[in-house]
Amino acid sequence: MKRWVLLALLTSALAGCSGVRMVYDNLDTFIRWRMLQFLDVHGEQADELDERIARFLRWHRTQALPKYARDADAASRRMADGLSSEDLVWGYDVALAHVRESLREAVDQVAPLLDRLTPEQLRYMEARIVEENRKFARENLRGSERERRERRAQRIIERMEEWVGALSKAQVERVKQFSARAPLLEELRDRDNRRLQAEVIAIIRAREARQRLGERVANWELGRDPAYVAARAANQQEFYVLLLDLDRLGTKEQRERIVAELRRYADEFRHLASRPS
């Protein structure tokens, strides 16, 4: 898998849906469906997978969600005061810490099962990863450079408008300028995914998932091609400037909306964390 197991699925689902509670209530089903695209397990192994997913989600609800609520509150206060470059660095670092922590926990939960996969099950996983890479290529590497930059701009516009409402013409133009200038990362990302996938498969084949996989996946960037590291850094800096410019070009109503959304997320996370086991 591209970022291997559960947290990438979890955070993308929560971030992209306004009904956080609804998503969370059905997250076990979604995670199981997604993992079974890579794991050919049945009977006792399938039951074990269900229990390990449930353990991870219990941990996530009691340990991770309170931190999400705390940081969403902090983000809302920072946003209300006006966005700064320091806020962007803080937000990135906070998000990265959450991802690493939950990836470790998720992988540690599933690792004992992975260490018992048969050669046939490993071949199934490898075949599914090949198909996943083909899907990534179809969705991200098709078309000319101009077409890919236009698609990136449209994705950014759509995601921004989920948070702040309709962008102004000046804001839309600024997003297009960013996408025309910032490095395209998809080909480098595709190669990096394959690098990490190969390392994950090697660890599982050696039956060392319990000893090594959690830390390896939580530190996914180790061993990256320097060209990808440099391109990501350049892209990130360009994106920070874009966000600061969009904030400067924004309206009072846009700021109020995103602050309200962040506070709503904090309240949703607190509610979910407080549920009895």
C-alpha positions in Angstrom: 0.0 0.0 0.0 1.1 3.5 -0.7 1.4 4.7 2.9 0.6 1.3 4.3 -2.3 0.8 6.6 -4.8 2.5 8.6 -4.1 6.1 9.4 -3.9 7.5 5.9 -7.3 6.0 5.3 -8.6 7.5 8.5 -7.4 11.0 8.2 -8.4 11.3 4.5 -11.8 10.1 5.3 -12.3 12.5 8.2 -10.8 15.5 6.5 -12.9 15.1 3.4 -16.3 14.7 5.0 -18.5 17.1 6.9 -20.2 14.3 8.9 -17.3 13.3 11.2 -19.4 11.2 13.5 -21.0 9.4 10.6 -17.6 8.6 9.0 -16.2 7.5 12.3 -19.1 5.2 13.1 -18.5 3.4 9.8 -14.8 3.5 9.8 -14.2 -0.1 10.8 -16.2 -1.3 7.7 -14.2 1.1 5.4 -10.8 0.1 6.8 -11.7 -3.6 6.5 -12.8 -3.2 2.9 -9.6 -1.3 2.1 -7.3 -3.8 3.8 -9.0 -6.7 2.1 -8.0 -5.3 -1.2 -4.4 -6.3 -0.2 -4.9 -9.1 2.3 -6.4 -12.5 1.2 -7.6 -13.6 4.7 -10.5 -15.9 5.6 -12.0 -17.7 8.6 -9.9 -17.2 11.8 -7.5 -14.8 10.1 -10.4 -12.6 8.9 -11.8 -12.6 12.5 -8.4 -11.6 13.8 -8.2 -8.8 11.4 -11.5 -7.5 12.5 -10.4 -7.6 16.2 -7.1 -5.8 15.4 -9.0 -3.1 13.5 -11.3 -2.7 16.5 -8.3 -2.4 18.9 -6.7 0.3 16.8 -9.9 2.3 16.6 -10.4 2.0 20.4 -6.9 3.3 20.8 -7.5 6.0 18.3 -10.7 7.2 19.9 -9.3 7.4 23.4 -5.7 8.5 22.7 -5.6 10.3 19.3 -9.0 12.1 19.1 -8.4 14.2 22.3 -5.2 15.5 20.7 -7.0 16.2 17.5 -9.6 18.3 19.4 -6.8 20.2 21.3 -5.0 21.0 18.1 -8.2 21.9 16.1 -9.0 24.4 18.9 -5.4 25.8 18.7 -5.7 26.1 14.9 -9.0 28.0 15.1 -7.4 30.5 17.5 -4.4 30.9 15.2 -6.6 31.3 12.2 -8.8 33.9 13.9 -5.8 36.0 14.5 -4.6 35.9 10.9 -2.5 33.3 9.2 1.3 33.5 9.5 4.2 31.4 8.2 4.8 30.2 11.8 1.2 28.9 11.9 1.8 26.9 8.7 5.0 25.3 10.1 3.2 24.5 13.4 0.2 23.0 11.6 2.5 20.8 9.4 4.5 19.6 12.3 1.4 18.8 14.4 -0.2 16.9 11.6 3.0 15.0 10.9 3.3 14.0 14.5 -0.2 12.7 14.6 0.3 10.6 11.4 3.5 9.1 12.7 2.0 8.1 16.1 -1.1 6.5 14.6 0.8 4.7 11.8 3.0 3.1 14.4 0.0 2.0 16.4 -1.9 0.8 13.4 1.0 -1.2 12.0 1.9 -2.6 15.4 -1.7 -3.9 15.7 -1.7 -5.7 12.4 2.0 -6.8 12.4 1.4 -10.2 14.1 -1.0 -11.2 11.4 1.3 -10.0 8.7 4.1 -12.2 10.1 2.0 -15.3 9.6 1.0 -14.7 5.9 1.7 -17.6 3.6 3.7 -17.3 0.4 0.5 -17.4 -1.5 -0.9 -14.6 0.5 2.2 -12.5 -0.1 1.9 -13.1 -3.8 -1.7 -11.9 -3.6 -0.5 -8.7 -1.8 2.2 -8.1 -4.3 -0.3 -8.4 -7.2 -2.7 -6.0 -5.6 0.1 -3.5 -5.0 1.0 -3.7 -8.7 -2.7 -2.9 -9.5 -2.7 -0.1 -7.0 0.3 1.4 -8.7 -1.4 1.1 -12.1 -4.4 2.9 -10.7 -2.2 5.7 -9.4 -0.6 6.1 -12.8 -4.0 6.2 -14.5 -5.2 8.9 -12.2 -2.1 11.0 -11.7 0.4 10.5 -14.6 -2.0 10.8 -17.6 -2.0 13.7 -19.9 0.4 16.5 -20.8 2.2 18.5 -18.2 -0.2 21.4 -18.8 -3.2 19.1 -18.2 -1.7 17.8 -15.0 -1.1 21.3 -13.7 -4.6 22.3 -14.5 -6.0 19.2 -12.7 -3.9 20.1 -9.7 -5.2 23.6 -9.6 -8.8 22.4 -9.8 -8.2 19.9 -6.9 -6.8 22.7 -4.8 -9.7 25.1 -5.6 -12.2 22.4 -4.8 -10.6 21.6 -1.5 -10.2 25.2 -0.5 -13.9 25.9 -1.3 -14.9 23.0 1.0 -13.4 25.0 3.9 -14.0 28.7 3.0 -16.8 28.7 0.4 -16.4 30.2 -3.1 -13.0 31.7 -3.9 -12.8 35.1 -5.5 -11.4 35.5 -9.0 -8.1 36.8 -7.5 -7.8 33.7 -5.3 -8.6 31.3 -8.2 -6.0 33.1 -10.3 -3.4 32.8 -7.5 -4.0 29.0 -7.2 -3.5 28.7 -11.0 -0.2 30.6 -10.7 0.9 28.3 -8.0 0.1 25.2 -10.0 1.8 26.6 -13.1 5.0 27.2 -11.1 5.4 24.6 -8.4 7.1 21.3 -9.2 5.0 18.4 -10.2 5.6 15.5 -7.8 3.6 12.6 -9.2 6.3 10.7 -11.0 8.7 11.1 -8.1 6.0 10.1 -5.7 5.2 7.0 -7.8 8.8 5.9 -7.6 9.0 6.6 -3.9 5.8 4.6 -3.3 7.4 1.7 -5.1 10.6 2.0 -3.0 8.6 1.9 0.2 6.4 -0.9 -1.0 9.4 -3.1 -1.8 10.8 -2.5 1.7 7.5 -3.3 3.4 7.2 -6.5 1.4 10.7 -7.5 2.3 10.1 -7.0 6.0 6.9 -9.0 5.9 8.5 -11.8 3.8 11.3 -12.0 6.5 8.5 -12.3 9.2 9.9 -9.2 10.9 6.8 -7.0 10.9 6.5 -7.0 14.7 10.1 -6.0 15.1 10.6 -3.5 12.3 7.5 -2.5 10.3 6.0 0.1 12.6 9.1 2.3 12.8 9.8 1.8 9.1 6.4 2.9 8.0 6.2 5.8 10.5 9.4 7.1 9.1 8.5 6.6 5.4 10.7 9.4 4.1 14.0 7.7 5.1 15.9 6.6 2.0 14.1 8.9 -0.4 15.7 10.0 -3.6 17.4 13.4 -2.9 15.7 14.8 -6.1 12.3 14.0 -4.5 13.3 15.5 -1.2 14.3 18.7 -2.9 11.2 18.8 -5.1 8.9 18.3 -2.1 10.6 21.0 -0.2 10.3 23.5 -3.1 6.6 22.5 -3.5 5.9 22.9 0.2 7.5 26.4 0.3 5.5 27.5 -2.7 2.3 26.1 -1.1 3.0 28.0 2.1 3.3 31.2 0.1 0.0 30.3 -1.7 -1.8 29.9 1.6 -0.6 33.2 2.9 -1.6 34.9 -0.2 -5.1 33.3 -0.2 -5.5 34.4 3.4 -4.5 38.0 2.5 -6.9 38.0 -0.5 -9.7 36.5 1.6 -12.8 38.0 3.1 -13.9 38.3 6.7 -16.7 35.7 5.9 -14.1 33.2 4.6 -12.0 33.6 7.8 -15.1 33.2 10.0 -16.2 30.1 8.1 -12.9 28.3 8.4 -12.6 29.2 12.1 -16.1 27.8 12.7 -15.2 24.7 10.8 -12.1 24.1 12.9 -14.1 24.6 16.1 -16.8 22.2 14.9 -14.2 19.6 14.2 -12.8 20.1 17.7 -16.2 19.6 19.2 -16.8 16.5 17.0 -13.5 15.0 18.1 -14.3 15.6 21.8 -17.7 14.1 21.5 -16.3 10.9 19.8 -13.5 10.6 22.4 -16.0 10.8 25.2 -18.1 7.9 24.1 -18.0 4.8 26.3 -16.1 1.8 25.1 
